Amino acid sequence: MIMHQVLDCIDAGTEYCPCFLAETGDCIMCSQLQGREFCDCQNWKGVCIYQEYIWNGSRIKEQRKDHLCRIISRRQITEGVVLCRIKVSTTLARELNQPGAYVFLRNVNEPGYFDTPMSVMAADGREGTIDIVIHTKGAKTKALSSDSGEFYLRGPYWNGILGLKYIKGLRNSRVLLIARGVGQSPVVNVARKLLAAGNEATIILDKGRLGINIAEEYLREMSCEIANKQVLDLNSLEIPKDTVEYIQKVAAKRQIRLIYSGGTEKLHEGIVKIIDSLEGNIMFACSNNAKFCCGEGICGSCQVRLQDGSRIRTCKTQINPREIFRGR
Ligand code: FES
C-alpha cells in the first residue's frame, strides 16, 4: 500500500504564515483551513495556523514585498556568468544565510513577470550583503545581466532544497556533497550549515557546461576538501562508472550519513540509485529544480507528481526527495 506523505510547509510558523493559501482553502498543513471541520494537524510546527488566522481577523499575514536593492559589484566569472553582490538589510541577509535560500530578482525597468528565482550563494548578516550567480540564458536573466545599478528583490524564500530537515538535523557526522554547474551555487550554504553542526564534508564538484567551479572559492575558505570529477555524462545523461565507484567507495569508507545532490534531475536520479545500492540508511537531500514562478503556492508551475498520484507544489512543500526520484 502506498502511504500518503506527511507534508510540511516551508513557511509554516514563520512571519508569512498564514499565507494566500489559507484564504483560498488550500493551506498545505491545516485541515480546517482546507475547509474540513476537525483539526487533523499531523505536522505541528509550534504554531496553530488556524488560530493565527482567526486572531489576525480571519486575514492572512503581510506577505513578502519588492525591495529596491543596490548592486555593490558585478564580476563576470566566465562567458555568460556574472557574480553579483547585492546590498540588503542585515535582517534579510541573516534570513537568507541558510540552505535552500533564494530570492526573486528583476531588472528595475521590467514588469513583475520578469521576476526570476535566484539561489543565494552566500549571505553576510553583518555587512547586509548577498552573493548571487546569474547565468544568462533567457529573456529574464538577460534583463538581470544588463547594466543597471539596482534590482527589485522579493524574499526571503527557503524552499530551494528538498530534504532540508536532514541537513538541518545532522550533527557530528560525515556527509558527501556533489554539485555540478550552476547547481554549485546553493551548495555553499549547505556546506556552511553542516560544518557549523560539527559534520565533516567531502565535496565533489563538476564544472559542467559552465567550465568553471563557481563555488570553489567559497568552499576553500571553509577549508573543505574538494575532488573534481565529471558527475554527469552528457551523452548518456548518467553518472560515469568511475564516478559511481568513487562515490560508493567514499560512502563506505567514510561512513557517509547524508548525500546532497546539486544539479539536474538526472543527477538526482543517479545519486538515489547509488544510495539504494549502498548499505546503511543514507539520507538524501537535493536542489529543488522545479520551475518557480510565484514562489507562493499559487500559480502551479512548480507542481510535481508523486508515486501515489498526488501533486505537490514544491515552492512551498518540504518532502523527502526520494519520494520524487525513487523508481524513475
Ligand atoms: S511557483 Fe507558483 S505555485 Fe510554486
Residues whose N, C-alpha, C, O or C-beta is under 5 A from the ligand:
A	BS01	FES	K291 F292 C293 C294 G295 E296 G297 I298 C299 G300 S301 C302 R313 C315
